[in-house]
Amino acid sequence: MEITKSDIIKLIEVEQVDTFGTHLLNIMKWNLGPAGMVSSREIKVWRQNSWNQMFYPIFKFELDKNGHLINISDKINPAGKIIYFLFCVIFSIPWLSWVFNDFDPIIHWVEILGWVIFLGIFLLVGFKIYQMEKKIQLEQIYEILDMESENNNPEEEWSWKKILTRLIMYPLCVFLIAITFFFLMPTGKIIYMLLTLGIVGVYLYTDLKILLRKKTTGNNT
């Protein structure tokens, strides 16, 4: 079944332009309705969810000269990308604040190591959240357009790549938790300690939730 331009336009309730200012206003106003931008050979569609209002994807539907769908791609919205970068900078401050007072990396190797681990986990959490959001929205789009999913084979969570990632990330999470209690807590940085534990907790919760969901799905098939 060929998907036409008119079919895709039905996904859009409000027509907007794809700019940084537009997405920033959407985030500030909590506009949860589907929006998009229509051009001759390309249609962009985006939508916020109540649990993920900043880092939502923009789906680009590419059309041939006859107005038939030939490809779907995605990217994070520009406002969400900038906000995420600012979060990385802000959350790095407690780990690197010593730079302005005593620039001696050898003495502060624990803070540097903690920062690297924290930033790595923070980036991985953001990637997982974005991938989950993209998957949910793509499934909704396929259902509305009556399309067959391009990925019929479920992702293998026990591949060597995933196992190696967990063998690295889980001990690093434990190490980061230890640093928060032995470094951040004694220095009175309770807020940053809670933020760090929150990021680690989100990663572990998200990963375990995916594993349990895959296991439940496998048992039901």
C-alpha positions as CSV (number, residue, x, y, z in Angstrom):
1,M,0.0,0.0,0.0
2,E,1.5,3.3,-1.1
3,I,1.3,6.2,1.4
4,T,0.5,9.5,-0.2
5,K,1.1,13.1,0.8
6,S,-2.5,13.6,1.8
7,D,-2.3,10.6,4.1
8,I,0.7,12.1,5.9
9,I,-0.9,15.6,6.2
10,K,-3.7,14.0,8.3
11,L,-1.1,13.5,11.0
12,I,-0.8,17.2,11.5
13,E,-3.3,19.2,13.6
14,V,-1.5,22.5,13.6
15,E,0.9,23.7,10.8
16,Q,4.0,25.4,12.1
17,V,7.6,26.1,10.9
18,D,10.5,24.0,12.0
19,T,12.7,26.5,13.8
20,F,14.4,26.8,17.2
21,G,11.9,29.5,18.3
22,T,8.9,27.4,17.4
23,H,10.0,24.4,19.4
24,L,11.1,26.5,22.3
25,L,7.6,28.0,22.5
26,N,6.1,24.6,22.2
27,I,8.1,23.4,25.2
28,M,7.2,26.5,27.2
29,K,3.5,26.3,26.4
30,W,3.3,22.5,26.7
31,N,1.7,22.1,23.3
32,L,0.9,18.4,23.2
33,G,-1.0,18.3,19.9
34,P,0.7,17.0,16.7
35,A,2.2,19.8,14.6
36,G,4.2,19.9,11.4
37,M,5.5,21.7,8.3
38,V,4.5,20.8,4.8
39,S,6.5,21.4,1.6
40,S,6.4,20.1,-1.9
41,R,8.6,17.0,-1.4
42,E,8.9,16.9,2.3
43,I,6.7,16.8,5.4
44,K,7.9,17.2,9.0
45,V,5.8,16.0,11.9
46,W,6.4,16.4,15.6
47,R,4.5,15.8,18.8
48,Q,5.3,16.2,22.5
49,N,4.2,13.7,25.1
50,S,3.3,14.6,28.7
51,W,6.3,12.7,30.1
52,N,8.8,13.9,27.5
53,Q,8.0,17.5,26.5
54,M,11.5,18.7,25.7
55,F,13.4,15.9,23.8
56,Y,10.8,14.9,21.3
57,P,11.7,13.8,17.8
58,I,10.9,15.4,14.5
59,F,10.0,12.9,11.8
60,K,10.8,13.8,8.2
61,F,8.7,12.2,5.5
62,E,10.4,12.3,2.1
63,L,8.2,12.1,-1.0
64,D,8.9,11.3,-4.6
65,K,7.7,13.5,-7.5
66,N,4.3,11.8,-7.5
67,G,3.8,12.6,-3.8
68,H,4.3,9.0,-2.5
69,L,6.3,8.3,0.6
70,I,9.8,7.0,0.0
71,N,11.6,7.4,3.3
72,I,11.1,8.3,7.0
73,S,14.0,9.8,9.1
74,D,14.2,11.5,12.5
75,K,16.1,14.0,14.5
76,I,15.8,15.6,17.9
77,N,14.2,19.0,17.9
78,P,16.7,21.9,17.9
79,A,15.4,23.4,21.2
80,G,15.6,20.1,23.0
81,K,19.2,19.6,21.7
82,I,20.3,23.0,23.1
83,I,18.5,22.4,26.4
84,Y,20.2,19.0,26.7
85,F,23.6,20.5,26.1
86,L,22.9,23.1,28.8
87,F,21.9,20.3,31.2
88,C,25.3,18.7,30.5
89,V,27.1,21.9,31.3
90,I,25.1,22.6,34.5
91,F,25.5,19.1,35.8
92,S,29.2,19.2,35.1
93,I,29.7,22.2,37.4
94,P,30.0,20.3,40.8
95,W,32.5,17.9,39.3
96,L,34.7,20.6,37.7
97,S,34.3,23.5,40.1
98,W,37.8,23.0,41.3
99,V,39.2,24.2,38.0
100,F,38.6,27.8,39.0
101,N,40.3,27.5,42.4
102,D,43.1,24.9,42.1
103,F,43.8,23.7,38.6
104,D,45.7,20.5,39.4
105,P,44.2,17.5,37.6
106,I,46.4,15.0,39.4
107,I,45.0,16.0,42.8
108,H,41.4,16.0,41.5
109,W,41.6,12.8,39.5
110,V,38.5,11.4,41.5
111,E,36.4,14.4,40.4
112,I,37.5,14.0,36.8
113,L,36.8,10.3,36.7
114,G,33.4,10.9,38.4
115,W,32.6,13.6,35.9
116,V,33.5,11.3,32.9
117,I,31.4,8.5,34.3
118,F,28.5,10.7,35.1
119,L,28.5,12.4,31.7
120,G,28.7,9.1,30.0
121,I,25.7,7.8,31.9
122,F,23.8,11.0,31.4
123,L,24.3,10.9,27.6
124,L,23.3,7.2,27.5
125,V,20.2,7.9,29.5
126,G,19.3,10.7,27.1
127,F,19.9,8.4,24.2
128,K,17.7,5.7,25.6
129,I,14.9,8.1,26.4
130,Y,15.0,9.5,22.9
131,Q,15.0,6.0,21.3
132,M,12.1,4.9,23.4
133,E,10.1,8.0,22.5
134,K,10.9,7.6,18.8
135,K,9.8,4.0,18.9
136,I,6.5,4.8,20.6
137,Q,5.7,7.6,18.2
138,L,6.7,5.6,15.1
139,E,4.4,2.7,16.2
140,Q,1.6,5.2,16.5
141,I,2.4,6.7,13.1
142,Y,2.5,3.2,11.4
143,E,-0.8,2.4,13.0
144,I,-2.5,5.6,11.9
145,L,-1.1,5.3,8.3
146,D,-1.8,1.5,8.3
147,M,1.8,0.8,7.5
148,E,3.8,-2.3,8.3
149,S,6.7,-1.6,10.7
150,E,10.1,-1.6,9.0
151,N,11.6,-3.4,12.0
152,N,9.7,-6.6,12.5
153,N,12.6,-8.3,14.3
154,P,12.7,-7.2,17.9
155,E,16.1,-5.9,19.1
156,E,18.1,-8.5,20.9
157,E,18.8,-7.3,24.4
158,W,21.2,-10.2,25.2
159,S,23.5,-9.6,22.2
160,W,27.3,-9.5,22.9
161,K,27.2,-5.7,22.4
162,K,24.4,-5.2,24.9
163,I,26.1,-7.6,27.4
164,L,29.4,-5.8,27.1
165,T,27.7,-2.4,27.6
166,R,26.1,-3.6,30.8
167,L,29.3,-5.2,32.1
168,I,30.8,-1.8,31.8
169,M,27.9,0.5,32.8
170,Y,26.6,-1.4,35.8
171,P,30.0,-1.3,37.7
172,L,30.4,2.3,36.7
173,C,27.0,3.1,38.2
174,V,28.0,1.5,41.4
175,F,31.3,3.4,41.4
176,L,29.5,6.7,40.7
177,I,27.1,6.0,43.6
178,A,30.1,5.5,45.8
179,I,31.6,8.8,44.7
180,T,28.4,10.7,45.5
181,F,28.4,9.4,49.1
182,F,32.2,9.8,49.7
183,F,32.7,13.0,47.8
184,L,29.5,15.0,47.2
185,M,27.9,14.3,50.5
186,P,30.9,15.2,52.7
187,T,31.3,18.5,50.8
188,G,27.6,19.4,51.4
189,K,26.6,19.2,47.7
190,I,23.4,17.4,48.5
191,I,21.4,18.8,45.5
192,Y,24.0,17.6,43.1
193,M,24.2,14.3,44.9
194,L,20.5,13.8,44.5
195,L,20.8,14.7,40.8
196,T,23.6,12.3,40.2
197,L,21.7,9.5,42.0
198,G,18.6,10.4,40.0
199,I,20.5,10.1,36.7
200,V,22.0,6.7,37.7
201,G,18.6,5.5,38.9
202,V,16.8,6.5,35.7
203,Y,19.4,4.6,33.7
204,L,19.1,1.4,35.8
205,Y,15.3,1.7,35.9
206,T,15.1,2.2,32.1
207,D,17.4,-0.7,31.3
208,L,15.8,-3.1,33.8
209,K,12.4,-2.1,32.5
210,I,13.4,-3.0,28.9
211,L,14.8,-6.3,30.1
212,L,11.7,-7.2,32.0
213,R,9.4,-6.1,29.2
214,K,11.4,-8.3,26.7
215,K,11.2,-11.2,29.1
216,T,7.5,-10.9,29.6
217,T,6.9,-10.5,25.8
218,G,9.0,-13.6,25.2
219,N,7.1,-15.7,27.7
220,N,3.8,-14.6,26.1
221,T,4.8,-15.7,22.6
